[in-house]
Amino acid sequence: MQLMLRLAWILTGLGWAVAASGELGEKLVASLKALNPDLEVVSVSESGIDGVVLVELAGGALLYGTSDGRHVIEGSLYRLGDGGIVNLTEQRRAVKRRELLAEIDAEDLVIFSPDEPPKASVAIFTDVDCGYCRQLHMEMDEINALGIEVRYLAFPRAGPGSRSYEKIVSAWCAKDAQQAITELKMGRSIPDRSCANPVMEQYALGQAMGVTGTPAIITEDGTLLPGYLPAAELAAALGL
């Protein structure tokens, strides 16, 4: 019963993309739609296991299921081999994150760049009231000095309508967004502002990428590094 309730929750409220299943996994998609007629399927692809397909749902959720439509598997798929354990599901998520980030206009980001051409770049979903986000931001000079460019996306954890949401909108709408976000992360106040802004879109994007907390660091290859990393550890994780 708990699995069915959880599955039903996964299959609700996902409303962005267009179904593109074709014949592959047709019975599985039909079974899922019988559970939730409003379900939107982005794609159905081979999973690497005979008789099992990978279904990507609108909103970013991934499900595995048997092609006869009778069984659904929730969780990650791992491949075992001489090289160790490989998380195939996370590999797929990384590709999707990379594709989604590539679609974002740089003008919608708050970017802190090194003085020299960057050696690496990370996208970071951030919240101005998050303690670890503030700690990471206080190391920005060191991060930049290590050759790392930081590209901030808004992820107010308390959600739309919260004071954190209003503050991060004010930062994005400021004439100097870098200074505004720095002021907020130092615990200071900035004037409330409103404008056409990407905060809601970025918040939804983070949820689709599997972000559940902040800071959430995404590398150029789409790998998600959840949580705070000191500057030196971040550089090491990036191979610098």
N, C-alpha and C positions, 0 to 999 in steps of 0.2 A: 504493500500500500504506500509506504513512504517513497519508494522509487517511482511509482506512478504519479504521486503528487509532485515530486521533484521534476519529473519529466514534463508534466503538464505545465509547471511553472516555466520551464525552459522554453516551452513552445508557445507561450503567451507573450504579448507585448512586443513582438519582433516584427517591425513593419517597414523595412527600407527597400529591399531588393526585389528582383523579378525572378521567378522560378525558371530554372534552366536544366531540368533533370534528364530529358530525353528518355530513352528506353532503359538505360542503366539505372537500376534501383527503383524501377517504376512501382513495383509492388510495395516496397518499403515506404516510398513517399505516399502512396495511397493509404497505407496503414496509419502513418503519422497524421495525415490530413483527416482521417476518420476520428482521430483523437482531438484534433484542433483544425477545423476547416479553414481558419484564417492563417494557418501556417504558410510562410513564404520560404521557399527553398532557393538558395543562391546557386548551388551546384551539387552535382552528385559525381563522385569519381571513384576510381579503383583505390582500395585501401592497401593493397599488397598481400592480402589474405584471400584465398579462394572463397567465393561465396559471401564475402563481406564488403560492403561499400562504405565510403565516407560521405556524409551529408553535411553540407555547410548551410546553416540557416541564416536568414536575415538577422543582423545584430551580432554576427560573429560566432555563435555557438557551433560546435562540431559534435556530430553524433556518428557512431558506427552502427551498422545494422546488417542483418542478413538479407540477401537479395530476395528471399522468399517473403519478406515483410513480416516475419513472425517474431524476430528478436531485435532488441536495441541494446547497445552497449554504451554505457556512460563512463567517460574517463579517457585516459591517455593510452595510446597504443605504443608498445615498445618492441624494438627488434633486438634480438640477442645474437651475438656473433663473436668472432675472435677479437674484434676491436672493442668489445664491451657492449654496454647497453645504449641504444639510441632511441630517444623519445621522438617517434615519427609525428605524433600529434603536435608537439611543440615546434618541430621543423615546419609543419604546415602553417601554424600560427605565425611563425617568424616571417615567412614569405608574405602572408597577408598583411602583417604590420608594415613591412617594407613597402608594399604596394600602396597602402593607404597613406603612409607618411609622404610618399612621393607626390601625392595629389594635392598636398597642402601648399598654399601660396605662402612664401616666406614673409610677406607683408602681414600675415595674420599671426606671426610668431613674435615673441620677445626674445631677441638673440643677443647673447654675450659672446663675442669673438676674441680670439687672441690677436695680439698686434701683428704677428706674422701669420702667413697662411696656415690654417689649422691642419694638424696631423690626423685628427679624428673629430667626429661630430656626434653628439648624442641629442636625442629628443627627450625632454623630461616633462612629464605631466606633474604639475605643481599646484600647491594650495598655499595661499599666503598666511594661513593660520596654523599650518602644520609645523610642529617643532623641528622635525628632521629636515623638512624643506628649508626652513630658516637656517639650520646648521649647514646644510649643503651650500646655500647661497652665500653664507659668510666666508666660504672657501673659494668663491668665484675667481678671485685674482689668482690663486694658486692653480685652480683648474685650468684657467686660460693660459697661465705661464707654462703649463705642461703641454700646451698645444691642442687643448680640447675646446671645441666650440659647443656651447650650450644653447639649445633651441627650446625655449619654454612653450608648453601648451597648458591651457587652463584646465584644472580639474578640481573645482571647489567641492570637497568631499561631502559637505552638508547639503549639497544639491541646490537646484534653482530656488530662488526666493529667500535663501539664507543670507545672513549678513556677510559670510565669507564670499558668497557668490557676488553680492553687490560690490564688495571691495575689489575683487579681482576684475570685475567689469570696469570699475573706475580706473584701475591700473592700465588695462588694455586701451582705455579711451583717453588716457593722458597724453599730452603732447610729447613728453619724454617717458615712455613706458618703462624703460630700464630703470630710471631713477624712481619712478612711482612704485614699481614692484620691490625695489630695494628698500624704500621707506617702509612699506608695509611689512616686509620681512624683518625689519629692525624693530617692529612693534609700534611704529609711529602711525599717525593718521594722515590721510590725504583727502583732498576734496572729493565729494561724491560726484561722479560724472556718468553720463549715459551717452551712447552713440550706437551706430550699427557696429556690432562686434561679433567675433567668432566663438565666444565663450561657451554658449550652449552646444554648438556643433562640436567643439573640442571635447567637452564633457561627455557627450554621447559617443564620440569616437573612442575615447579612452575606455568606456564601458565595453564597446565592441571589441577592443583589443585585449580585454581581460584585465584591465587595470581595476584594482579594488582598493588601493591605498596610495599614498604619496610619501615621498617622491617615487615615481615609477620611471626608470631610465630605460630607454630603448636605443640600442646601438644601430649602426648603419646597416647591419645585416638583418635587423628585425628582432634580435634577441632582447627579451625583457629581463631587466635586472631590477627586481622589486626592492624598494627600500633604499635607505641612505648608504652611500659609500664614501669614505674619506677620499680626498683628492688623489692621494698616492695609490689607493686600492682601485679607484676608478681607472686611473691610467694603466695599472697592471691588467685590469680586466679587458682593456682595449688593446693590449699588446704593446703599450708604449713604454 
